[in-house]
Amino acid sequence: MTTASPEPSRRANLLDFDLEGLAAFCETLGEKRFRATQLFRWIHQRGASGFDQMTDLAKSLRGKLQGAACIQGLSLLTQQESSDGTIKWLFDVGGGNAVESVFIPEDDRGTLCVSSQAGCAVGCRFCSTGHQGFARNLSTAEIVAQLWFAEHFLRKRFNTSDRVISNVVMMGMGEPLQNYSALVPALRTMLDDHGYGLSRRRVTVSTSGVVPMMDRLAQDCPVALAVSLHAPNDVLRDNLVPLNRKYPLAELLDACNRYLEFAPRDFITFEYCMLDGVNDQPEHADQLITLVRHHGARGVSCKLNLIPFNPFPQSGLTRSPHNRVLAFAKRLSDAGIVTTVRKTRGDDIDAACGQLAGDVRDRTRVGERIAQQRTIMLKPVPGAPATKEGNP
């Protein structure tokens, strides 16, 4: 008499493991490490979703795996394609929640923007994800599953066995460093030569400035780092990025310099969302120059990435005019700071920066608290320039 296999939810999802974790799991089955390497390659390099596909594994091992493990990705809810080639996927993560991933094709690379949480608790004023509130952290499997699906979907679409995704940016929904225990194994899977073989320089974690976790990441898995700066002084940044009240600019920039000692690149990318009449004036550019060139007497080696704001009704904010963005960029460049203006991609399918919102059930009343904070935020900021009527 045979017994039924456990339900997938009770079996170990192998997408949850980096190679070391998979080797430890194989040991519990009485198998040696090289079996973990074989499994890892089948899953991540070949996109296998079932053990019967793994023809070079012994039948006895496949039998063990059928009973103890599964390879379970995310359920796809929708797929939208932009006129510029950008693709956005909406994945079901259960409990009425969903997360989004975005593929951005370029001539010289393919970038996947990956989510780390269902929603976000940071509540940056200009980010539509934050305005949806926070539901929960994603598991390692749910983070990796976004890359696993996208890579092998795109290979089939383009009829190639070559790698399609060359860059991963943890810039989707959520604050990655507030989901650290799930993030690091996911990064290691992305970097592993038996997995996706991505360069540390081509995997980027974006953070709003969780200083203790920046220090941990530098030790555990240093990859490229992008910091959501968005303001050149603490008063304004407190307003735009609430986390600044806990980790103000001086602490954040000190952490950036510590990170640079271990980073694969010799600079930090500072993201700066251009908000009409809020942070886009010449005096803001001058403050920003002083901040990054003279902090701690030596400054911070950095690149400034200016991001056109993608408006949404709840923010009460509008996009800086293009000529003002260019003038701001020129002021920074003339001061010797490498500055780029991000090209907006996928905005016709709400896939551009700051637009990812998914379908998040807020169990923590973050949305209500953000609404209360917004009333305070709309008061004039000392030292900030006067704004146009209708803008904060």
C-alpha positions as CSV (number, residue, x, y, z in Angstrom):
1,M,0.0,0.0,0.0
2,T,1.4,3.4,-1.0
3,T,0.8,6.6,0.9
4,A,0.0,9.9,-0.9
5,S,2.8,12.4,-1.2
6,P,2.6,15.4,1.2
7,E,0.9,18.5,-0.2
8,P,3.3,20.9,-1.8
9,S,2.9,23.4,1.1
10,R,4.3,20.7,3.5
11,R,7.2,19.8,1.3
12,A,10.4,21.8,1.1
13,N,10.3,24.3,-1.7
14,L,13.7,24.0,-3.3
15,L,13.5,27.6,-4.5
16,D,14.0,28.6,-0.9
17,F,17.6,27.3,-0.8
18,D,20.8,28.8,-1.9
19,L,23.4,26.1,-2.8
20,E,24.6,25.7,0.7
21,G,21.1,25.3,2.0
22,L,20.3,22.8,-0.7
23,A,23.4,20.8,0.2
24,A,22.2,20.7,3.8
25,F,18.8,19.6,2.6
26,C,20.3,16.8,0.5
27,E,22.2,15.5,3.5
28,T,18.9,15.0,5.3
29,L,18.0,12.7,2.5
30,G,21.3,10.8,2.8
31,E,22.6,12.3,-0.4
32,K,26.1,13.9,-1.1
33,R,26.8,17.5,-1.9
34,F,27.3,16.9,-5.7
35,R,23.6,16.0,-5.9
36,A,22.7,19.4,-4.6
37,T,24.8,21.0,-7.4
38,Q,23.0,18.8,-10.0
39,L,19.7,19.8,-8.5
40,F,20.6,23.5,-8.4
41,R,21.6,23.5,-12.1
42,W,18.5,21.7,-13.2
43,I,16.3,24.2,-11.3
44,H,18.0,27.5,-12.0
45,Q,20.0,27.0,-15.2
46,R,17.4,24.7,-17.0
47,G,14.2,25.9,-15.4
48,A,13.1,22.4,-14.4
49,S,9.8,22.4,-12.4
50,G,9.6,18.6,-11.9
51,F,12.0,15.9,-10.8
52,D,11.1,13.6,-13.7
53,Q,12.8,16.0,-16.0
54,M,16.1,15.5,-14.1
55,T,17.2,12.5,-16.1
56,D,20.8,12.3,-14.8
57,L,19.5,11.8,-11.2
58,A,19.1,8.3,-9.9
59,K,15.5,7.0,-9.9
60,S,15.8,6.4,-6.1
61,L,16.8,10.0,-5.5
62,R,14.0,11.3,-7.7
63,G,11.6,9.2,-5.6
64,K,12.9,10.7,-2.4
65,L,12.6,14.2,-3.8
66,Q,9.0,13.6,-4.9
67,G,8.1,12.8,-1.3
68,A,10.1,15.5,0.5
69,A,10.4,18.5,-1.9
70,C,8.8,20.5,-4.6
71,I,9.8,23.3,-7.0
72,Q,6.9,25.8,-6.6
73,G,6.9,29.1,-8.3
74,L,4.4,31.9,-8.1
75,S,1.0,31.9,-9.8
76,L,0.9,34.5,-12.6
77,L,-2.2,36.7,-12.4
78,T,-1.5,39.2,-15.3
79,Q,1.1,40.1,-17.8
80,Q,1.3,43.5,-19.4
81,E,3.6,44.6,-22.2
82,S,4.6,48.2,-22.8
83,S,5.1,49.8,-26.2
84,D,8.8,50.2,-25.3
85,G,9.2,46.4,-24.7
86,T,9.0,46.5,-21.0
87,I,7.0,43.6,-19.5
88,K,5.3,43.7,-16.1
89,W,4.1,40.5,-14.3
90,L,1.7,40.4,-11.4
91,F,2.1,37.4,-9.2
92,D,-0.3,36.0,-6.6
93,V,1.4,35.5,-3.2
94,G,-1.7,34.4,-1.3
95,G,-3.9,36.0,1.3
96,G,-5.3,38.5,-1.2
97,N,-1.8,39.9,-1.9
98,A,0.2,40.2,-5.1
99,V,3.6,41.5,-6.1
100,E,5.0,42.8,-9.4
101,S,8.2,42.2,-11.3
102,V,9.3,44.2,-14.4
103,F,11.6,43.2,-17.2
104,I,13.4,46.2,-18.9
105,P,15.2,45.3,-22.2
106,E,18.1,47.4,-23.4
107,D,20.5,47.0,-26.3
108,D,23.3,45.9,-24.1
109,R,21.5,44.2,-21.1
110,G,18.2,42.9,-19.8
111,T,17.2,44.1,-16.3
112,L,14.7,42.5,-14.0
113,C,13.2,44.6,-11.2
114,V,12.3,42.3,-8.3
115,S,10.0,42.7,-5.3
116,S,11.0,41.7,-1.8
117,Q,7.8,42.5,0.1
118,A,4.1,42.6,-0.5
119,G,3.7,46.3,0.0
120,C,6.1,48.4,2.0
121,A,6.2,49.8,5.5
122,V,8.6,52.7,4.9
123,G,5.9,55.0,3.4
124,C,8.0,57.3,1.1
125,R,5.7,60.0,0.1
126,F,6.4,59.8,-3.7
127,C,6.1,55.9,-3.9
128,S,2.7,54.4,-4.8
129,T,3.8,51.0,-3.3
130,G,4.2,52.7,0.1
131,H,0.8,54.2,-0.1
132,Q,-0.7,50.7,-0.4
133,G,0.6,49.8,3.1
134,F,2.5,46.7,4.1
135,A,1.2,43.1,4.1
136,R,4.2,40.8,4.7
137,N,7.7,39.9,3.8
138,L,8.3,37.5,0.8
139,S,10.1,34.2,1.4
140,T,13.4,33.5,-0.4
141,A,11.5,31.2,-2.7
142,E,9.0,34.0,-3.6
143,I,11.9,36.4,-4.4
144,V,13.9,33.9,-6.4
145,A,10.7,32.6,-8.2
146,Q,10.4,36.0,-9.9
147,L,13.8,35.6,-11.6
148,W,13.2,31.9,-12.2
149,F,10.0,32.6,-14.0
150,A,11.2,35.6,-16.0
151,E,14.5,34.1,-17.1
152,H,12.9,30.9,-18.5
153,F,9.8,32.6,-19.9
154,L,12.1,35.0,-21.8
155,R,14.4,32.2,-23.1
156,K,11.3,30.5,-24.6
157,R,10.0,33.7,-26.0
158,F,13.3,34.5,-27.7
159,N,14.0,30.9,-28.6
160,T,17.5,31.0,-26.9
161,S,19.4,28.9,-24.4
162,D,21.6,31.9,-23.6
163,R,21.0,34.0,-20.5
164,V,18.5,36.8,-21.1
165,I,18.5,38.6,-17.8
166,S,22.0,40.1,-17.1
167,N,21.0,42.5,-14.3
168,V,18.8,42.3,-11.3
169,V,17.7,45.3,-9.3
170,M,16.0,44.8,-5.9
171,M,13.9,47.9,-6.6
172,G,10.4,46.4,-6.9
173,M,7.9,46.5,-4.1
174,G,9.2,46.7,-0.6
175,E,12.4,47.6,1.3
176,P,14.8,44.7,0.7
177,L,16.9,45.3,3.9
178,Q,13.8,45.0,6.0
179,N,13.5,41.4,4.7
180,Y,17.1,40.6,5.2
181,S,16.9,36.9,6.2
182,A,15.1,36.1,3.0
183,L,17.1,38.5,0.8
184,V,20.6,37.2,1.3
185,P,20.0,33.5,0.2
186,A,18.1,34.9,-2.8
187,L,21.1,37.1,-3.7
188,R,23.5,34.1,-3.3
189,T,21.3,32.1,-5.7
190,M,21.5,34.9,-8.2
191,L,25.2,35.1,-8.0
192,D,26.1,31.4,-7.8
193,D,27.8,30.1,-11.0
194,H,25.6,27.0,-10.7
195,G,22.5,29.2,-10.5
196,Y,22.2,32.4,-12.6
197,G,25.9,33.4,-12.5
198,L,25.2,37.1,-12.2
199,S,28.1,39.5,-11.4
200,R,28.0,41.3,-8.1
201,R,28.3,44.5,-10.1
202,R,25.1,43.6,-11.9
203,V,23.0,42.8,-8.9
204,T,21.8,45.9,-7.1
205,V,20.0,46.2,-3.7
206,S,18.1,49.5,-3.3
207,T,17.5,50.8,0.2
208,S,15.9,53.8,1.8
209,G,18.7,53.7,4.3
210,V,18.4,50.9,6.9
211,V,21.8,51.6,8.3
212,P,22.4,48.4,10.4
213,M,21.4,46.1,7.6
214,M,23.7,48.0,5.1
215,D,26.6,47.1,7.4
216,R,25.5,43.5,7.6
217,L,25.1,43.2,3.8
218,A,28.7,44.6,3.4
219,Q,29.9,41.5,5.3
220,D,27.4,38.9,4.2
221,C,26.9,39.5,0.5
222,P,28.2,42.8,-0.9
223,V,26.5,43.6,-4.2
224,A,26.0,47.0,-5.9
225,L,24.1,49.4,-3.6
226,A,21.6,52.1,-4.5
227,V,20.4,54.5,-1.8
228,S,17.1,56.3,-2.1
229,L,18.3,59.8,-1.2
230,H,15.7,62.2,-2.6
231,A,16.7,65.2,-0.5
232,P,19.9,67.1,0.4
233,N,19.0,68.0,4.0
234,D,17.4,66.2,7.0
235,V,14.4,68.5,7.3
236,L,13.3,67.8,3.7
237,R,14.2,64.1,3.8
238,D,12.3,63.6,7.1
239,N,9.3,64.8,5.1
240,L,9.9,62.6,2.0
241,V,11.5,59.5,3.5
242,P,10.2,58.8,7.0
243,L,13.1,56.4,7.8
244,N,15.4,59.4,7.8
245,R,14.0,60.3,11.3
246,K,15.7,57.1,12.6
247,Y,18.8,57.1,10.4
248,P,19.5,60.8,9.4
249,L,21.8,61.7,6.5
250,A,25.0,61.9,8.5
251,E,24.6,58.3,9.7
252,L,23.4,57.1,6.3
253,L,26.4,58.6,4.5
254,D,28.8,57.2,7.1
255,A,27.3,53.7,6.4
256,C,27.7,54.3,2.6
257,N,31.4,54.9,3.1
258,R,31.7,51.8,5.2
259,Y,29.9,49.8,2.5
260,L,32.3,51.1,-0.2
261,E,35.2,49.2,1.5
262,F,33.5,46.0,0.5
263,A,31.4,46.9,-2.5
264,P,32.0,45.5,-6.0
265,R,31.8,49.0,-7.4
266,D,33.8,52.1,-6.3
267,F,30.7,54.2,-6.0
268,I,27.2,54.3,-4.4
269,T,24.3,55.1,-6.6
270,F,22.1,57.8,-5.1
271,E,18.5,57.8,-6.4
272,Y,16.9,61.2,-6.5
273,C,13.2,61.5,-7.5
274,M,12.6,65.0,-9.0
275,L,9.5,66.6,-7.4
276,D,8.2,69.8,-8.8
277,G,8.9,72.7,-6.4
278,V,9.9,70.4,-3.6
279,N,13.5,69.2,-4.1
280,D,14.4,70.4,-7.6
281,Q,15.6,74.0,-7.0
282,P,19.1,75.3,-7.6
283,E,19.7,75.6,-3.9
284,H,18.8,71.9,-3.5
285,A,21.4,71.0,-6.1
286,D,24.0,73.1,-4.3
287,Q,23.2,71.5,-1.0
288,L,23.4,68.1,-2.6
289,I,26.9,69.0,-4.0
290,T,28.1,70.0,-0.6
291,L,26.6,66.9,1.0
292,V,28.2,64.3,-1.2
293,R,31.5,66.1,-1.8
294,H,32.3,67.2,1.8
295,H,30.5,64.8,4.2
296,G,33.0,63.7,6.8
297,A,35.7,65.8,5.2
298,R,36.1,63.3,2.3
299,G,32.7,63.1,0.8
300,V,31.1,59.9,-0.7
301,S,32.1,58.4,-4.0
302,C,28.8,58.3,-5.8
303,K,26.7,58.6,-8.9
304,L,23.5,60.6,-8.9
305,N,20.6,59.1,-10.7
306,L,17.8,61.7,-11.2
307,I,14.4,60.0,-11.6
308,P,11.4,61.7,-13.2
309,F,8.5,61.4,-10.8
310,N,5.6,59.2,-11.9
311,P,2.6,60.9,-10.5
312,F,-0.3,59.1,-8.7
313,P,-3.3,60.9,-7.2
314,Q,-2.7,60.1,-3.5
315,S,0.8,61.7,-3.4
316,G,-0.3,65.3,-4.0
317,L,3.0,65.7,-6.0
318,T,3.8,66.4,-9.6
319,R,6.8,65.8,-11.8
320,S,9.5,68.4,-12.2
321,P,9.5,70.0,-15.7
322,H,12.1,68.4,-18.0
323,N,14.1,71.5,-18.5
324,R,14.4,71.9,-14.7
325,V,15.6,68.3,-14.4
326,L,18.2,68.9,-17.1
327,A,19.3,72.2,-15.3
328,F,19.6,70.3,-12.0
329,A,21.7,67.6,-13.7
330,K,24.0,70.1,-15.3
331,R,24.6,71.9,-12.0
332,L,25.7,68.5,-10.5
333,S,27.8,67.5,-13.5
334,D,29.5,70.9,-13.6
335,A,30.5,70.3,-10.0
336,G,32.2,67.0,-11.1
337,I,29.5,64.6,-9.9
338,V,28.6,61.8,-12.3
339,T,24.9,62.4,-13.0
340,T,22.4,60.6,-15.1
341,V,18.7,61.2,-15.8
342,R,16.8,57.9,-15.8
343,K,14.8,57.2,-18.9
344,T,11.2,56.5,-18.0
345,R,10.3,53.0,-19.1
346,G,6.9,51.2,-18.9
347,D,4.9,54.1,-17.6
348,D,2.0,53.2,-20.0
349,I,1.6,50.0,-18.0
350,D,2.4,51.5,-14.5
351,A,5.7,49.7,-14.5
352,A,7.9,52.8,-14.1
353,C,9.9,53.7,-11.0
354,G,7.6,54.3,-8.0
355,Q,4.5,52.9,-9.7
356,L,4.5,49.3,-8.5
357,A,1.5,48.8,-6.2
358,G,0.3,45.3,-6.9
359,D,-2.8,44.3,-4.9
360,V,-1.9,44.6,-1.3
361,R,-4.1,43.9,1.7
362,D,-3.0,46.2,4.5
363,R,-3.1,44.4,7.8
364,T,-1.1,46.9,9.7
365,R,-3.1,50.1,9.1
366,V,-0.1,51.7,7.5
367,G,-2.3,53.4,4.9
368,E,-4.3,55.1,7.6
369,R,-1.1,56.3,9.4
370,I,0.4,57.5,6.1
371,A,-2.8,59.6,5.5
372,Q,-2.3,61.2,9.0
373,Q,1.4,61.8,8.3
374,R,0.5,63.4,5.0
375,T,-1.5,66.1,6.8
376,I,1.6,67.0,8.7
377,M,3.9,66.7,5.6
378,L,1.8,69.2,3.6
379,K,2.8,72.0,6.1
380,P,5.6,74.2,4.7
381,V,9.1,72.9,5.4
382,P,11.4,75.4,7.0
383,G,14.1,76.4,4.5
384,A,12.2,74.9,1.5
385,P,11.3,77.1,-1.4
386,A,7.8,78.3,-1.9
387,T,5.7,76.0,-4.1
388,K,3.1,76.5,-6.7
389,E,-0.5,76.4,-5.8
390,G,-1.7,72.9,-5.7
391,N,1.7,71.4,-4.9
392,P,2.8,70.6,-1.3
